[in-house]
Amino acid sequence: MSLRLFCVPYAGGSTAVYRAWRPAVPGWMELCPVELPGRGHRIAEPPLATLDALVHEICAAVAARPGGRYALLGHSLGALLAFEAARVLQARGLPPLMLVVSGHGAPHAPRRRKPMAHLPDAAFLTELVALGGTPPGLLADEELAALVLPALRADFTVADAYRPRPGPLLTCPISVFGGADDSQVRLTDLEGWRLYTTESCVVRVLPGGHFFVHDMAEDILRPLRAREPSAR
């Protein structure tokens, strides 16, 4: 493989988020979704509720596949996690070829969602369903809710507490995607990513709401497709 693409899911998400992407991935690219503790095949592990711990998991996933080119991609909270991981890996002398972020404004952009990690379970689930991407039936399925709540609450704890950290600019390009109907992220929030790299930063708006990531794999992968070795 000429390029490994490490994909970080949104809050509460697992590697299943990117399962439908496989038909859109070219043969020279390897899709490497990152499974975080507390979900998917790591459901039995306690979820992590600090930024540093989650970033460590992503960096460990990259380090476990040494050699060759790689890129980082993340959606929503996953965008912030991928960005922070890119910073750490760059400091180690292992910068990514590209950072792809979607569904989240720049680190300094204002949050347009009220904090919710502290809410009681019922209120937390109600807010979660209101954000979209979560089936309303989750409210009525106590067993399922009990299974997914720990990871969701841990992720929202990280999201609610996140504040931008000082640090060097990335030395890789950043590709930014937003949903045209996403009420959580404005165009100005997306454009703010330009402040975080010494290289190019291209912002694109795609059809859909906050979870457009499920339907727009071809478009989101396009900047990486342009990095095919034979195309350069």
C-alpha positions in Angstrom: 0.0 0.0 0.0 1.2 3.5 -0.8 -0.8 5.3 1.8 -2.5 4.3 5.1 -5.5 6.4 6.1 -6.1 6.4 9.8 -9.8 7.3 10.4 -11.1 8.6 13.8 -14.9 8.4 14.4 -17.2 10.9 15.9 -18.3 10.8 19.6 -19.4 7.3 20.5 -18.6 6.0 17.1 -16.7 2.8 16.2 -14.8 1.6 13.2 -18.2 0.7 11.7 -18.6 4.4 10.8 -16.1 3.9 8.0 -17.1 0.4 7.0 -19.2 1.7 4.1 -16.3 3.7 2.8 -14.4 0.6 1.5 -15.8 0.6 -2.0 -14.6 4.2 -2.4 -11.1 3.5 -1.3 -8.6 3.1 -4.2 -6.4 0.0 -4.3 -3.2 2.0 -3.4 -4.8 3.3 -0.2 -5.3 1.3 3.0 -8.3 2.2 5.2 -7.2 2.0 8.8 -10.1 2.9 11.1 -9.0 3.5 14.7 -11.0 1.6 17.3 -11.0 3.4 20.6 -11.7 1.7 24.0 -15.3 1.2 25.0 -16.8 0.5 21.6 -16.8 -2.0 18.7 -14.5 -4.9 19.3 -13.1 -3.0 22.4 -16.5 -2.6 24.0 -15.3 -4.5 27.1 -12.6 -1.9 27.8 -13.4 1.2 29.9 -13.7 4.3 27.7 -11.2 7.1 28.0 -12.4 10.5 29.2 -9.3 12.7 28.7 -8.0 14.2 25.5 -4.4 13.0 26.1 -5.5 9.4 26.6 -7.5 9.4 23.3 -4.7 11.0 21.4 -2.3 8.4 22.8 -4.5 5.7 21.4 -4.5 7.2 17.9 -0.7 7.8 17.9 -0.3 4.2 19.1 -2.4 2.9 16.2 -0.1 4.8 13.7 3.1 3.6 15.5 1.8 0.0 15.2 2.0 0.3 11.4 5.4 1.9 10.8 6.9 2.9 7.5 5.4 4.4 4.4 3.1 7.4 4.0 0.0 8.0 6.1 -2.8 10.5 6.6 -5.2 11.2 9.4 -8.9 11.8 9.1 -11.5 12.6 11.7 -15.1 13.6 11.8 -16.7 15.9 14.5 -14.9 15.1 17.8 -12.7 12.8 15.7 -11.5 15.9 13.8 -10.1 17.4 17.0 -8.5 14.2 18.0 -6.9 13.6 14.6 -5.6 17.2 14.7 -4.0 16.8 18.2 -2.6 13.4 17.2 -1.0 15.0 14.1 0.7 17.6 16.3 2.1 14.9 18.5 3.3 12.7 15.6 4.8 15.7 13.9 6.8 16.5 17.1 8.1 12.9 16.9 9.3 13.5 13.4 6.4 11.6 11.8 4.2 14.2 10.2 1.2 12.9 8.2 0.9 13.5 4.5 -2.4 15.3 5.1 -4.9 16.0 7.8 -8.6 15.6 6.7 -11.1 17.1 9.1 -14.9 17.1 8.7 -17.9 18.2 10.7 -16.0 20.4 13.2 -14.8 24.0 13.3 -11.2 25.0 14.0 -9.9 24.4 17.5 -10.5 28.0 18.5 -14.0 28.3 16.9 -16.9 28.9 19.3 -18.9 25.8 20.4 -22.5 26.0 19.1 -23.7 23.2 21.3 -24.3 23.5 25.0 -22.3 21.2 27.4 -24.1 17.9 28.0 -21.7 15.4 29.5 -22.9 16.3 33.0 -26.6 15.6 32.3 -28.6 12.7 33.8 -28.9 9.7 31.4 -32.4 10.5 30.2 -31.6 14.1 29.5 -28.3 13.2 27.9 -29.9 10.7 25.5 -32.6 13.3 24.6 -29.9 15.8 23.7 -28.0 13.2 21.8 -31.0 12.3 19.6 -31.7 15.9 19.0 -28.2 16.3 17.6 -29.0 13.7 14.9 -27.1 10.6 14.0 -28.6 8.6 16.9 -31.8 6.6 16.4 -34.7 7.8 18.6 -35.3 4.1 19.5 -32.2 4.3 21.7 -34.3 6.1 24.3 -36.6 3.1 24.6 -34.0 0.4 24.6 -32.5 0.4 28.1 -30.0 -2.4 27.4 -28.6 -0.8 24.3 -28.5 2.6 26.0 -26.5 1.1 28.9 -24.1 -0.4 26.4 -23.3 2.7 24.5 -23.7 5.4 27.2 -20.3 5.0 28.8 -18.3 5.7 25.6 -20.7 8.5 24.6 -20.5 10.2 27.9 -16.7 9.9 28.0 -16.4 11.4 24.5 -18.7 14.3 25.3 -16.7 14.9 28.5 -13.6 15.4 26.3 -15.5 17.5 23.8 -17.1 19.7 26.5 -13.7 20.3 28.2 -11.7 20.9 25.0 -9.8 24.2 24.7 -7.2 25.0 22.0 -3.6 24.4 23.1 -0.6 26.5 22.0 1.7 24.7 19.7 3.6 24.7 16.4 1.7 24.8 13.1 1.3 21.6 11.2 3.5 21.2 8.2 1.0 19.2 6.2 -2.0 20.4 4.2 -5.4 20.3 5.8 -8.5 19.4 3.9 -11.7 20.7 5.6 -15.3 19.5 5.0 -18.5 20.8 6.3 -22.2 19.9 5.8 -24.4 22.5 4.1 -27.2 21.9 6.5 -25.1 21.4 9.6 -26.4 23.8 12.3 -23.5 23.0 14.6 -20.7 24.2 12.3 -20.6 27.5 10.3 -18.4 28.3 7.3 -16.4 30.7 9.3 -15.7 27.9 11.8 -14.4 25.7 9.0 -12.3 28.5 7.5 -10.5 28.9 10.8 -8.5 25.7 10.2 -6.3 27.8 7.9 -4.6 29.2 11.0 -3.2 25.8 11.9 -0.9 24.9 9.0 2.0 26.3 7.1 0.7 24.5 4.0 -2.5 24.7 2.0 -5.9 24.5 3.6 -8.9 24.0 1.4 -12.5 24.2 2.7 -15.3 22.4 1.0 -19.0 22.3 1.8 -20.9 19.2 0.9 -24.6 18.3 0.9 -26.1 17.1 4.2 -26.3 17.7 7.9 -23.8 17.0 10.6 -23.4 13.4 9.7 -22.8 13.8 6.0 -19.7 11.7 6.6 -21.9 8.6 6.0 -22.8 9.5 2.5 -19.9 11.5 1.0 -16.9 9.2 1.1 -16.0 9.8 -2.5 -15.9 13.6 -2.0 -14.0 13.4 1.3 -11.4 11.1 -0.2 -10.9 13.2 -3.3 -8.0 15.3 -1.9 -6.2 12.2 -0.9 -6.8 10.5 -4.3 -4.9 13.4 -5.8 -1.9 12.2 -3.8 -1.7 8.9 -5.8 2.0 8.4 -6.5 1.4 8.1 -10.3 -0.6 11.3 -10.2 2.3 13.4 -8.9 
